[in-house]
Amino acid sequence: MSEERTERPERTERPERPQQRSGGPRKRRPFQRRKVCRFCADKTLVIDYKDPRVLRSFITERGKIVPRRISGNCSAHQREVTEAIKRARNIALIPIASTHVIA
């Protein structure tokens, strides 16, 4: 028996191949801007039922109140906006529906 160990030939490194995904083309996640409550961002904005210009941006064409997940308001400000819209509707500053426009 020979004491010499037969050394293994060194492995030649394979060139790396790019990893292929088996799931087909890579899906990109669409970019979405993070929604920020505009009242928290700008402390000078005030929610007032007597200011229909601000409140109209939170009402749809059909007169529904825009939900928080779409408008980006925080829950506290969304409650204030909702209350202000309802008060403005009661005193007819904002129409209840689009067909309620007084000529």
TORMIVO-900993 format. One record per residue (C-alpha): x, z, y; residue in three letters; residue number from 1. Coordinates in steps of 0.2 Angstrom, whole numbers, plus 5000, padded with zeros to 4 digits. Example, Ala and Ser with C-alpha at 12.3 -4.5 7.8 and 13.67 -1.06 7.14 Angstrom:
<recs>
{{5062; 5039; 4978}; 'ALA'; 1}
{{5068; 5036; 4995}; 'SER'; 2}
</recs>
This chain:
<recs>
{{5000; 5000; 5000}; 'MET'; 1}
{{5006; 4996; 5016}; 'SER'; 2}
{{5006; 5008; 5030}; 'GLU'; 3}
{{5003; 4995; 5043}; 'GLU'; 4}
{{4986; 4994; 5049}; 'ARG'; 5}
{{4979; 4977; 5051}; 'THR'; 6}
{{4973; 4977; 5068}; 'GLU'; 7}
{{4957; 4968; 5072}; 'ARG'; 8}
{{4959; 4954; 5084}; 'PRO'; 9}
{{4952; 4958; 5101}; 'GLU'; 10}
{{4936; 4952; 5105}; 'ARG'; 11}
{{4935; 4939; 5117}; 'THR'; 12}
{{4923; 4943; 5131}; 'GLU'; 13}
{{4908; 4932; 5131}; 'ARG'; 14}
{{4903; 4925; 5148}; 'PRO'; 15}
{{4888; 4935; 5154}; 'GLU'; 16}
{{4872; 4925; 5153}; 'ARG'; 17}
{{4858; 4929; 5166}; 'PRO'; 18}
{{4845; 4940; 5158}; 'GLN'; 19}
{{4829; 4930; 5155}; 'GLN'; 20}
{{4812; 4937; 5156}; 'ARG'; 21}
{{4800; 4933; 5143}; 'SER'; 22}
{{4785; 4935; 5154}; 'GLY'; 23}
{{4786; 4919; 5163}; 'GLY'; 24}
{{4790; 4916; 5181}; 'PRO'; 25}
{{4794; 4931; 5191}; 'ARG'; 26}
{{4779; 4938; 5201}; 'LYS'; 27}
{{4782; 4943; 5219}; 'ARG'; 28}
{{4773; 4957; 5226}; 'ARG'; 29}
{{4765; 4952; 5242}; 'PRO'; 30}
{{4771; 4960; 5258}; 'PHE'; 31}
{{4759; 4972; 5265}; 'GLN'; 32}
{{4762; 4981; 5281}; 'ARG'; 33}
{{4759; 4999; 5280}; 'ARG'; 34}
{{4743; 5004; 5289}; 'LYS'; 35}
{{4745; 5018; 5302}; 'VAL'; 36}
{{4732; 5027; 5311}; 'CYS'; 37}
{{4731; 5020; 5328}; 'ARG'; 38}
{{4725; 5037; 5336}; 'PHE'; 39}
{{4739; 5046; 5328}; 'CYS'; 40}
{{4752; 5034; 5333}; 'ALA'; 41}
{{4746; 5033; 5351}; 'ASP'; 42}
{{4741; 5050; 5357}; 'LYS'; 43}
{{4734; 5043; 5374}; 'THR'; 44}
{{4719; 5034; 5364}; 'LEU'; 45}
{{4704; 5045; 5365}; 'VAL'; 46}
{{4689; 5043; 5354}; 'ILE'; 47}
{{4674; 5044; 5365}; 'ASP'; 48}
{{4656; 5038; 5361}; 'TYR'; 49}
{{4654; 5032; 5379}; 'LYS'; 50}
{{4668; 5019; 5377}; 'ASP'; 51}
{{4660; 5005; 5366}; 'PRO'; 52}
{{4676; 4994; 5369}; 'ARG'; 53}
{{4686; 5005; 5357}; 'VAL'; 54}
{{4672; 5008; 5345}; 'LEU'; 55}
{{4668; 4990; 5343}; 'ARG'; 56}
{{4685; 4987; 5334}; 'SER'; 57}
{{4678; 4999; 5320}; 'PHE'; 58}
{{4662; 4989; 5317}; 'ILE'; 59}
{{4660; 4974; 5307}; 'THR'; 60}
{{4650; 4959; 5313}; 'GLU'; 61}
{{4635; 4965; 5304}; 'ARG'; 62}
{{4636; 4982; 5312}; 'GLY'; 63}
{{4644; 4992; 5298}; 'LYS'; 64}
{{4657; 5005; 5301}; 'ILE'; 65}
{{4674; 4999; 5295}; 'VAL'; 66}
{{4680; 5010; 5281}; 'PRO'; 67}
{{4696; 5020; 5282}; 'ARG'; 68}
{{4705; 5010; 5269}; 'ARG'; 69}
{{4703; 4994; 5279}; 'ILE'; 70}
{{4705; 5001; 5297}; 'SER'; 71}
{{4720; 5012; 5292}; 'GLY'; 72}
{{4713; 5028; 5301}; 'ASN'; 73}
{{4717; 5045; 5295}; 'CYS'; 74}
{{4703; 5055; 5288}; 'SER'; 75}
{{4701; 5066; 5303}; 'ALA'; 76}
{{4701; 5052; 5315}; 'HIS'; 77}
{{4689; 5041; 5304}; 'GLN'; 78}
{{4677; 5056; 5305}; 'ARG'; 79}
{{4678; 5056; 5324}; 'GLU'; 80}
{{4676; 5037; 5325}; 'VAL'; 81}
{{4661; 5038; 5314}; 'THR'; 82}
{{4652; 5052; 5324}; 'GLU'; 83}
{{4656; 5043; 5340}; 'ALA'; 84}
{{4649; 5026; 5333}; 'ILE'; 85}
{{4633; 5035; 5328}; 'LYS'; 86}
{{4631; 5044; 5345}; 'ARG'; 87}
{{4634; 5027; 5354}; 'ALA'; 88}
{{4621; 5019; 5343}; 'ARG'; 89}
{{4608; 5033; 5347}; 'ASN'; 90}
{{4610; 5030; 5366}; 'ILE'; 91}
{{4610; 5011; 5363}; 'ALA'; 92}
{{4628; 5008; 5369}; 'LEU'; 93}
{{4632; 4999; 5353}; 'ILE'; 94}
{{4619; 4988; 5343}; 'PRO'; 95}
{{4615; 4995; 5326}; 'ILE'; 96}
{{4615; 4977; 5318}; 'ALA'; 97}
{{4620; 4960; 5325}; 'SER'; 98}
{{4602; 4955; 5326}; 'THR'; 99}
{{4598; 4970; 5338}; 'HIS'; 100}
{{4606; 4962; 5353}; 'VAL'; 101}
{{4595; 4964; 5368}; 'ILE'; 102}
{{4593; 4949; 5378}; 'ALA'; 103}
</recs>
